[in-house]
Amino acid sequence: MNPLAAVFGGPGDSAGLLTRLRWRLRGGASVAALAAARTLARRGEHEAAAQSLRRAQAASPDDPDLALTAAALVRYGFTPRAEAEALLRGLLARPVRSGLRAAARRALFELVWERGGGAADLAGHARAILAEPRVSAPMALRAAAALVAANCADEAAEAARLLRCRAPDALARTGYLELLLALRVRGFRDLRRAETAARVADALAAVDGMFDRLVAEDPGGVALVANGPDLAGRGLGPTIDARRLVVRFNAFPDDPADHGRRTDVWMRPHDDAFVPLQAPPGVRLVVATGCDLRFRFGDATQRLEKLLDLGAALVTVPTGLYHCLFARLEAAPSVGLIGLAWAARASGGRLDAGSAFGYALHRNSTSVSRYHDRIVVGRKPGRHNWHAEHAMHQTLLSRPEAIA
């Protein structure tokens, strides 16, 4: 028998032979298991996806590209943080090509920053980025912003001085809010958005803690109105409007009978990719969601300025709360769950189960989100672990002190 046929199949199966040959050349079992993991994640089967991913790594334990790919899937919620971190640290301890080493270092840096690490750990990763011989200007700025987040603003300023010598325009145009504020007080005069950053920071400081105060005033009078389809036809609009405080999320229908008219607090993304920058009538407070927005986003100053232009008070999500939710879910929390968890914490465990309207987390899957007016299907695994969110949603409604 043809030796290739012995490996890939019998004679006369040329199409299958080519398919299996390509499969073997592309990594064989490891690539197949990786593809299976992606498919399972799109279905919302996180545990099965994680097991498939582990099989891929077991099939090719010495493949650095596979290890980096597997670690990158942590953002989709089916590679646990501890496993992703171990993969990346393992890559950095091995003699791999320089480009792969730099990618692993940056991936570990982002993992620690987004999912929460100690200040010393974050600062150490930022310093490692800055020590790279050919670090790009955008990455140098990002590392400097991380140093500010890690309470190392003087080091951030020194990194900015070095960057000003080789990429002055990149530094001048940056929009990292807290980095701009730190550099401004350290004598940097050529930052185009420094004055805007100061105005935005003053506006945020003026209403710091406003969400907590509004909820704590009377937790039983809060209505948290999500935009799932379960409110349709139930006529709960007047009930929602009768609550003392109405909190809504993202885009929602203009349907007073089922959803109500009032919006006191509007929790939304900090950009307009999916939710238009058009505030609901009467809104008192806009909440910009996302992780560490003031530090982690290179255009945070511009984004927050646009939200302030809506005419309402503006706050951002507490970084500690976001990290707590990310750790429990092993995935990025949705806007609706952030609002529910934050309200539960602000109420001191006194949030009434009847405060939640329109949550339909059980009807979502990882790459499918069901809204009041449409179904959104993602081409990749989604960033939200809907099964884990539904379980936390149930816990918070029965035991709101669980997030305190």
Secondary structure, 3 states (H helix, E strand, C coil): CCHHHHHHCCCCCHHHHHHHHHHHHCCCHHHHHHHHHHHHHHCCCHHHHHHHHHHHHHHCCCCHHHHHHHHHHHHHCCCCHHHHHHHHHHHHCCCCCHHHHHHHHHHHHHHHHHHCCCHHHHHHHHHHHHCCCCCCHHHHHHHHHHHHHCCCHHHHHHHHHHHHHHCHHHHHHCCCHHHHHHHHCCCCCCCCCHHHHHHHHHHHHHCCCHHHHHHHCCHHHEEEECCCHHHCCCCCHHHHHCCCEEEEECCCCCCHHHHCCCCCEEEECCCCCCCCCCCCCCCCEEEECCCCHHHHCCCHHHHHHHHHCCCCEEEECCHHHHHHHHHHHCCCCCHHHHHHHHHHHHCCCCCCHHHEECCCHHHCECCEEECCCCEEECCCCCCCCHHHHHHHHHHHHHCHHHHC
